Amino acid sequence: MKLKPLLRAIFWAGLLLFLAWDWSRSSPIDLRQEPPLIAAGSGQEVSGGLCTMASGDSGS
């Protein structure tokens, strides 16, 4: 039963090492250039579309 705490410690140590490595290797996030998480009601056009709608179909 002493294996579970050891495996748990190895997992968390590995996760923390991975996050530290990722943070040190990635470029800083430019918050001014990031797209908004939710653009509903912001006045911005959507960049995607509904895949099932035929081209030229007005939706009515």
C-alpha positions in Angstrom: 0.0 0.0 0.0 3.0 2.3 0.1 3.1 2.3 -3.7 0.0 4.6 -4.1 1.5 7.6 -2.3 4.8 7.1 -4.2 2.9 7.0 -7.6 0.9 10.1 -6.5 4.0 12.0 -5.7 5.7 11.0 -9.0 2.6 12.1 -10.9 2.4 15.6 -9.3 6.2 16.1 -9.5 6.0 15.2 -13.2 3.1 17.5 -13.8 4.8 20.4 -12.1 8.0 19.8 -14.0 6.0 19.7 -17.3 4.2 23.0 -16.4 7.5 24.7 -15.5 9.1 23.5 -18.7 6.2 24.6 -20.8 6.0 28.0 -19.1 9.8 28.6 -19.6 9.7 27.6 -23.3 6.6 29.3 -24.5 6.4 32.9 -25.7 4.5 35.4 -23.6 0.8 35.8 -24.4 -0.2 39.2 -26.0 -3.6 39.8 -24.5 -4.3 42.6 -27.0 -4.0 40.2 -29.9 -5.9 37.3 -28.5 -9.4 36.7 -29.9 -12.3 37.2 -27.5 -13.5 34.1 -25.7 -17.2 34.9 -26.4 -18.0 37.4 -29.2 -21.8 37.3 -28.7 -23.2 40.8 -28.6 -19.8 42.5 -29.1 -20.5 43.7 -32.6 -17.8 41.6 -34.1 -18.6 39.3 -37.0 -18.2 35.6 -36.6 -15.4 34.0 -38.5 -17.0 30.5 -38.8 -20.1 29.2 -40.3 -22.6 26.4 -40.0 -21.2 23.4 -42.0 -24.6 22.0 -42.8 -25.9 25.2 -44.5 -25.5 25.1 -48.3 -23.6 28.0 -49.9 -25.8 30.7 -51.1 -28.7 29.6 -48.8 -30.1 32.6 -47.0 -31.4 30.5 -44.1 -35.1 31.3 -44.7 
